[in-house]
Amino acid sequence: MPLFQLQRKPRELRRSPRYDVHYRGLIESGDGAQPFNCVISNISSTGAKITTVGTEPISDEFTLVFRRRCRVLRRANGQLAVKFIPS
């Protein structure tokens, strides 16, 4: 029996790749209630994994808001290429 065994990752079935991140975010319900904090753990062009700390009820639809400090890498024709600056 080998001393170490390779762990195989399950095959990724999502259509768009996920990227591991650690972003602070806000969940806004849109009903006038105070937004509350969350942490975005991974993100793709079609979705995200979010962790909440409190016990606030979360509606089935909401707006996810996150801000990142950025540094401009390139400017051309009204477009910017930016790099996220670690917080």
Secondary structure by P-SEA (a helix, b strand, c coil): cccbbbbbcccccccbbbbbbbbbbbbbcccccbbbbbbbcccccccbbbbbccccccccbbbbbbbbbbbbccccccbbbbbbccc
